[in-house]
Amino acid sequence: MELGLHVPNFTWPEGPQRIAQDLTRIAVAAEDAGMAKLSVMDHVWQIANVGPPENDMLEAYTTLGYLAARTRKIELLAWVTAVVYREPGLLAKAVSTLDVLSEGRAWLGIGAAWNEPEARGLGLPFPSTKERFERLEEALQICLQMWSESDAPYQGTHYQLERTLNVPQPLSRPHPPILIGGGGEKKTLRLVAKYAQACNLFGNADLPHKLEVLREHCAAVGRDYDEIQKTVMGPIDPGKDGEKVDELLEQLRGLAALGITHVHGYVPNVETIRPLEILGDQVIPEALKF
């Protein structure tokens, strides 16, 4: 099992003047500890379960570009990109750029978006749920076309591109892996089966059912279920002095038994952690055995 670090909060004790240095230290610590992925949210205001909207929030792809220059091997992504915040052609170009400048470490994490207040607040598009999912599928098709040898036009219901030229192409082959966030059984998991290399679910009581639904969608489209990386988002908390390590490892074993291969989450008080201390010296080596 792989572990990954999600950084959803930038309101740290020393303020915005130290965000760059603090974020570098966190990223280096995650990489040195052996974490597989590093992500930030694609939000422009802070979300309610983390803090008030007035708290510090960085734009996702600018931040990922910065992290590409500060790390060497950890994979980078937005967890997850709001499809309607960027035109798909520009999004494909942004992920391609991130992949080239990180030397092949970019993923496209993407979803249908949900935070209407921040979208309305900054004048970003936020159509109906039905339309957002239609746009999500078209965006996936556009990205895949732009990451291919074709520069042909794309004519969709919501997007029309006259020439899908994308130079340079990403270094990742055949293209940057795609992770689709969300557990919607009729739409989201169908899109995972059809287009993605990874899904993201929550580690609650519904998880076995969601995985079975994904398996059914894979069978319907002729996709190998085992090709898809199953990820779970949730807190990764070993405790202040390691007192929760055994509990955390037991949780990871339970997820591994269901076929989850990557657990991605927020480490409490990560801004105070020094390099190589991010999860102590036990959690990641043990998780890699699962």
Secondary structure by P-SEA (a helix, b strand, c coil): cbbbbbbccccccccccaaaaaaaaaaaaaaaacccbbbbbcccccccccccccccccccaaaaaaaaaacccbbbbccccccccccaaaaaaaaaaaaaaacccbbbbccccccaaaaaaaccccccaaaaaaaaaaaaaaaaaaacccccccccccccccccccccccccccccbbbbbccccccaaaaaaccccccccccccaaaaaaaaaaaaaaaaccccccbbbbbbccccccccccaaaaaaaaaaaaaaacccbbbbcccccccccccccccccaaaaaaac
